Amino acid sequence: MTATLEAPTDRRRWWALGALALAQLLVIIDTTVVNIALPSTQRDLGMSDVARQWTISAYTLAFGGLLLLGGRLADRLGRKNTLLIGIAGFALASAVGGAADSSAMLIAARAAQGVFAALLAPSTISLLTLTFTDPKERAKAFGYFSAIIMSGAAVGLILGGALTEYLNWRWCLYVNLPIAVLAGVAGWFVLPRVPGHRTAKLDWFSGLLGSGGIVALVYGLSEAASRGWGSGLVLSSLGIAVAALVTFVVRQGMLPNPLLPLNVVTDRLRAAGYLTIAVASFGMFGMFLFLTYQMQAILGYGALAAGLAFLPLLGANLLVSTQVSRRLLPRFGPRPFWVIGLALLACGLFLLVLLTPGASYFGLILPAELLLGAGVGLAMPVVMNVATSGIEPKDAGVASAFITTSQQVGASLGTASLNTIAASATAGTSATAIVHGYATASGWAAGIVLVAACVVGGIARK
């Protein structure tokens, strides 16, 4: 094991970083590409607003719900093996989604993408963790990794806009195929082969409890938009979610080889990091959905123009994550990065409360984007660094998986609950009524993120 982990001691470590970032780009690009193409997809397939939301939620639910199992499989079977399998499966699901002739087929393909992404993502982060062990190089690697991922989000937005406007939305899924080929070939040649740990047991029942609880929670929140909070279906779904998740936690504390060792999440700093990334994703994903429709459906931007309009957000994220977070983390520790990052995110969301049908891009949307991008740039690389520190090698996969689980659960809850709030606040079909719904949901999101910043500050206190 020692020889295997110490093998990449030269420039190959940085080639490995490139290969891992390329693999992770599949997950990131796909999310932003599909977001920017949603209005066109909805028109072409005749999708309802609920089906439109499930085009996003089916992916994030499958992804977030199965990540712990994916992380444990990576621990058991070897991270390089699960990475390559995840890349191949993701590419196949993307091809099916691009050929979809109905909303049901598209949603099913998106769910399949989520299944294979749940195998791919924990493998990338755990391989990165095991490749870079020196604290300074580790901070540098995670800073670059986070920046590359956010650059991928920019590429996804621009690609999505260009492909939707000049070809059609189907190419937003087909574009994953050449990326998958490059990532698979690069991964095969440059990544170290870390042996699996046969002592890492697979607890399928715990996986079912965790996944079922997450799915029931997001489904209940999603249905509240159309059925109301007093609906029997909504209340029963939320009740099932609480019961399943509580049972999951109790079971993890009783088993000798749990799916999620509780010491992974009970460490104060790691717990604060997981909460930070969940809340940041909660606010960011809801914002992406609302601003995409604000710019295309309300302001009349084309798909490409809407994609380009998001670039300042991603530029701010890139600058802060590479030049601020990685340089100052060793000096100040993670707590101020998380608290200030979430506070900036909340400020950006509060600005969007001022949205109107005639809102200026340069006067309102651009300043909000800069705050959002800077906030996430402060928090994200620090979470990825701290949450994987001090983990036993046999648990590296599941610890890495819980980072992405937190992100995807936060994204699913943000998409579902903020969409529900926006729908409840929309009294009519006029542009004014629709934008009022967006603004109301942004206010709720800002408040939730600000409260979370205070909670994170308390948890992370030494």
N, C-alpha and C positions, 0 to 999 in steps of 0.2 A: 504493500500500500504506500509506504513512504517513497519508494522509488517512482511509483506511478504519479503521485501528486507533485513530486519535485521535478519531474521530467521537463515541463515547459519553463526552463529557467532563462531563456534567451528571448530573442525577438519573436519567437513563436507565440509567446504569451499575448503579445499585442495583436498578432494575426488571429489568435483564438478569440480575443475580444471583438475583433471585426466580424468573425463568423457568428459569434453569439448574438451580437447586435443585429446582424442581418436576419437571423432566425427570429428574433423578437420583433423585427420590423413587420413580419407577416401579420402578427397579432395587432400591432399598432396601426399600420397602414389600412388594414381591413376595416377597422372601426371608423376611422375618419373618412375613408372613401365611401363607405355605405351611408354615413350620416349626410354627406353633401349631396348624394344621389337620391336621397329619400323622396323629395318632392316629385322627381321624374319617375321613380319606381312606382310610387303610389298612383300616379296618373295612368301609367302604362298597364299595370295589372289590375286597376280598379280596386285598390285596397281601401278598406275602411280606416278610420283614424286608429282604432284599436289594433288592427292588423299592422299598421305602420309602426306603432309602438313595439309590437311583438317582433318585428324584424330586428330591432335592437335587443329587446329583452331576451329573446330565445337564445341569442348568442351569449349574452352576459350571464344568463342563468345557468346554462350548461357549463360555461367556462368556470364561473365562480363556484357552482355547486360541486363540481368534480375535481377541483384543483387539489384538494387534500389527498384523494385517491391517486391522482396523477403524480403528486409529490412523493407518495409512498412507493408507487411503482418505480419511480426514478431511483429512489434509495435502494430498492430491492433488485432491479434489473440492470442498473447502470445508467448514468445520466446521458451518455452519448447515444446509447441504444434508443432510449425513450425520446430523445430529441429528434432523431432521424425518423422514427415512426410517426411522431407528431407532425413533422413537416410534410411527409408523404400524405397522411390522411387529411391534413388541412387543405392541401392542394386539390385532392380529389373532391372534397366537399365544395370547394370554391367553384370547380368546374360544373358541378351539378347546380349550384345556385345561379351561375351565369346562364344556364339553359332553362331556368324555371319558367313555366308558362302559367303559374297561378301563385297566389299569395301563400297558399298552404305549402307548395313545393319549395318556395323561397325560404319560408320560416323553418321548414325541416332542414334544409341545407345549412342555414345559419346555425341551427342547434348542433348539427354535426361538426361544423367548424369549431364551435365552442368545446365539444368533446375532445377533439384533437389538440386544440389550443391548451386545454387543461393538462395535457401530457407534455406539450412543448415548453410552456412558460416556466414551470418549476425547474426544468432541466437547465435552461439558460442561466438563471440566477444562481443555482447551486454550483454549476460548473465555473461560473465567474468567481464565486466565493472561494472555491477550492484552488483556483488558479492564482489568485492574487491574495497573498497572506500578509505581506508587509503593510503596516498601517498607512504609510504615506502613499504607496503605490495603490493600495486598496481604495483610498479616498479618491485618488486620481482616476482609477478605472471606473468606479461607480459614477463619478461626475461625468466622464465621457460617455458612459453607457446611457445614463439618463438623457444627456444632450442628444445623442444619436437617436434615441427613441423619439424624443420630441421633434427632432428634425424629420424623422419618418412620418410623424403626424402632419407636418407641413407638406411633405411630399404627397401624403395621402389626400390632403385637402386640395392641392393643386391638380394632382392626377385625377381625383374624383370630379373636380369641376371641368377640366379639359375633356376627359373621356365622356362625361355626361353630355356636355354641350356639343362636341364635334363627332362623337360616335353614338353611344347610348349607354345607359346605366349598367348593362350586362358586362361591359368591359371593366367596370369597377371591381368585379369579382374575378374575371379572367386574368387581370393583371397580377394576381397572386401566383400564377403558375410559373412564370420565369423567375420570380423572386424565390420561390420554393426550390427550384432547380439549383440556383446559385447557392442558396443557404445549405442545401443538402450536400452538394459537392464540396463546398468549403469545409463544412463540418466534418465530413468523412476524412479529409486529409489533415486538418490542422488541430482538431480538438483532442485533448488527452482522453484515453479510455480509462475512466475510473471504475474499478470493479464494483459490482453491486454488493449490498450487505444482506445476506440471506436471513439475518436475525431481524430485519425490518419486516414485521408481519403485516399482512393485508387484512384489515377488518372490514369486510364488505357490509356488514350490518350497520356499523358506525357510519360508513360512507353513505348508505341509504338514508339514515336518520339525518345526517348533515345536509345532504343534497335535497331531500324531501322538505326539510324545514325551510331552507332558503327559497325553494321554488314556491312553497305555499305562502310564504311571507310576501314575496314580490307579486304573486298572482292576486292575493287579496288586495294589496295596494292598487294594483292595476285595475281591478274590477270595480273598485270604489268610485272611479271616475264616471262610470256609466250607471252603476246600480245604487250608489249611495252608501254611506258608512253604516247604515242600519240594516243593510241587506243580510239575509241569513247566509248566503254564499260567502260574502266578505268576512263576516264574523267567524264562520266556521273555518275558513282558510287561515285566518290569523290565529285562531285557537290551535289548529293543527300545527302551525309553524312554531308557536311558543312551546307546545308539548314536545315536538320532535327535537327542537334545539336544546331544551333543558335536559331531555333524556340523553342526548348526545354528550353534553358536558359531563353529566353524572357518570355515564358509561366510561368516558375517557379516564376519569379518576379512579375507576375500579379495576381496569385491565392492566396486566403486567406489560403488555406491548400495545399501547393504544395507537389509533390512527393519528391522533394529534396529542403528543405528550404535553401535559398541561404546563410543565415548566417552560415550554417554548413561549407560551402566551402570558404566563403570570409574572415574568420578569418585568419590572416597572418600565424600564426604557423601551423594551420591545413592545409592551402593551401600548404605550403612548405612541410609538411609531405606527403600529397597526391601525390605531384609531385615527391618527393623522391622515394616513393614505386613504382610509375609507371615507372620511369626511371630505377630503379634497376631491375625491372622485365623485362623491354625491353632488357637490356643487358644480363641478366642471362638466359632467355629462349632461345634467339638466340644462346648463347654460348653452352648451353646443347645440342641443336640439332646438332651443328657443331662438337663438341667434341665427341659426341656419334658415328657419322659416321667416324670421323677421326680415332678413336681408333678401331672400328670394321671393317670398309670397307678399310681403308688405312693401318693401322698398324697391322691388322689381329688378334686383341684381340677377344676372345670369349665373349659372352654376360655377363657371370659372372665376368670375368676379367675386363671388361669395367665398370661394376657396382662397383667393388672394387676400381677401379682406381679413382672414384669420391669421395671416403671417405675422403681424406685429405681436400678437399673443405668444406665438411660438418663438419669435426672435427674442422677446424678453425672457422667456423661459431658458432658452439656450445660453444667453449671456449670463444670467444669474447662476445657473447650475454649473457652468464651467469655470466662471471667474470668481464667484463669491463662495458658494457652498463648499466646494472641495478645498479651497484655500483656508477658510476660517474655521472649519469644523474642528481640527485638532486643538485650536486655541480656545474656543468657547463651548464646545460640547453641543449636543443636539437640541437641547430644550429651547434656546432662543430662536433657532431656525424654524422649529415646528410652530411655536406660538406666533412669531412675526409672520411666517408664511401663511398660516390660516387667517390671521388678521387682515393681511393684504387681500387675500381671496375674498373675505367677507366684504371688504370695502368695494372691490370690483363688482360684487353681486348687488350691493346696496345702490351703486350707481345705476344699475339696470332697472331699478324701481322707477326710474324716470322715463322709461321707454314710452314712446307714443308712435302712431303711424308715421309721423313726419320727423322722427328723431334723426339728428345729424350723426353721420358716421364719425366724422372728425371731432365733433363736439361732445359726443357721449359714448359711442360704442368703442372707439379707439382707446380713450383713457381707461375704460373698464377692462379692455383686453390687456393692456399693459400691466395693470394691477393684478389681474388673474394670472398672467404668465409669470410675473415676478414672484408671486406667492407660491405657486407650485414649484418654481425653480429653486426656491429656498428649501422647501420641505422634502421633495421627492428623492433626490440622491442621498440625503441624510438618512431617510427612512430605510432605503435599500442597504445602506452601509451598516447601520446600527442593528437592524433587525436580523441580520445574518451573522453577527459577531458572537463569538463564544459558544457556538453550536457544535455539538459532537458531529463528526463526519457522517455517522449513520442516520442522523436526523436533518442533514443539510437540505435534502429535497423537500421534506414536509415544512420546514421552517421557511424556505423560499416560497413554497406554494402558498403559505398563509399570507405572505405579502400580497401576492396577486389575488388571493381569495378576498382579502380585505378590499382591494381596489375594485374588483368586479362586483362584489356585493354592494359596496357603496355606489357604484355606477348603476346597478340594477335598481336599487332603492331610490336613487336620485331621479332616474328616468321615469319610474313608475309613480312615485309619490308626488313629484313636482308636476308631472303631467296631469295627475288627478287634481291637484290644487289649482292649476291653470284652467282646467276644464270647469271646475266648480265655480271659479271666479268669472267665467266668460258668460255674460248675459246677452246672447245674440250672435249673429253671424257677421257683423260689420267688422272692418279692420280695427276700429277703436275698441270694440269689445274683446276681440282676440288678443290684441296687444296688452290690454288691461290684464288679461289672464296671465300673460307672460310676466308682466311687471309684478303682479301679486306673488306669483311663484318665486320670482327672484328675491323678493323681500323675505319670504319664509326661508329660502335657502341661506340668505345672508345671516339671518338670526341664528339658524342652526349651526352654521360654521363658526360664528363668533362665540357661541356658548361652548362649542367643542374646543376652541382655542384655549378657553379658560380651564376646561377639564384636563386637556393635555398638559398645560402648564403645571397643574396640581399633581398629576400622576408622575410626570418626569422629574419632579423635584427630588433631589438627593436627600 
